[in-house]
Amino acid sequence: MNRKIGPLLILTLCLTALAALGFAQQRIRKQIPKTHFVTGPTFRIVDLSMASADRSIRQASDQVLVKFKSDISIQTRIMTLSHFRSNAIRHIPQIDVYQVRIPSDLSVDEMLVLLQQNPDVEYAEPNPVCYTCVSPNDTLFQYQYALYNDGQVIGGIPGSPTGKLRADIKATEGWEETKGSDSIVVAVLDSGLDFDHPDMVDIAVSRGRDIVNDDDDALDDLGHGTYISSIIAANSNNGEGIAGITWNCKILPVKVIAEDGSGLYAWMIEAIIWAADQGAHVINMSIGGDATSQALEDALKYAYQKGVVIVASAGNDDGPVIYPAAYDDYVLAVAATDYNDNRTNWSNSGSQIDVAAPGERIIGCYPVWALTGGTLPYVFGYGTSPSAAYVSGLAALIVSIKPWLTPNEVMDIIRYTADDINVTEHPGFDEFIGHGRINMEKAVVPIKIK
């Protein structure tokens, strides 16, 4: 078979598999957000916490990820998959990994044994499930204690606790130095974006990419992605709603989380590479899963080497750090603090943690279609999801000032300008955090352009 025919066959194989099988994926139910509504005076409160954790690793029951050795021809790859009665659903060429559907009479473990024994295969692994982890004149800025904490009531309803004076990320001081550049793009790998939200209009560079449904319109049908994007870059100083940590940087929405709140590693892997190839400067991943994956690590390395700063949530069940946050070489792993500068009792911990940021009762935007009855499209939530969003916004501000910094240099600035936090009340505090809660003023001012 000549080299022109080989790629045509593999393309035909992929398209046939897609059309015939329609991506019938096994997914777990959503863990963040666990959505509960509580009626408030003008808006609603949404609990974006993780449900009681089942840390057993979930994975697609009919799929694996396969990477052949680099010298193996396309023809041999096709023949190998055919021999195992398997079909390639998609090929991710940048890291040369195939998402493969396996025959119904074989388990994932059985197929992995067969593939791993094949001398043409570099590695084969499961396809695990991932899940979501949630002084301008904006009218709701009074509720954004994470940006400026004056000891105000936290949560917006009677009986809510009060915060601790200046237990915040020093955003107002940082904004005196920079509010970000509209040439800097943060890719948000999540459930998409509500493009019509009044506080989100024109913050996106495009309609993004929907990998779940394989189209170019990353419309949010869950809410989590809109919430996260708003924390990073909601329209600020516009007389309504909330303020984003960056006023000018742009969002690139990439949908990898479906309407039920879950996704697959294959989607996450493709999204990382796609965002990097689109020129994103920062990738926010307020999502993750419990399984390690060589293909996922390869994708992170690909983006990191292209100059992308990658930020991810540590997870919310007081357990070990989830993936991709646990990949210490390429990712800033973010834990959560509360309105008193304490570690929350649900934030995950471990030696991979780089920094913490507020994650308790954080207000953000919610899709207009999801809230009716006269309530405003804003919600409160908690989790390391919003914590990661704050760190991604800070990374975007740093890159705005000095776009020539490497990802590792940006990560070091964020790590080593953080404030100490109170972690001694919780078990495992010695492994919880290396450098404390992010400080926007310290991170921005030391790299002031002279």
Summary of the structure (lengths in Angstrom):
residues: 450
radius of gyration: 21.8
end to end distance: 61.5
largest distance: 73.1
contacts: 1743
relative contact order: 0.15
helix: 27%
strand: 23%
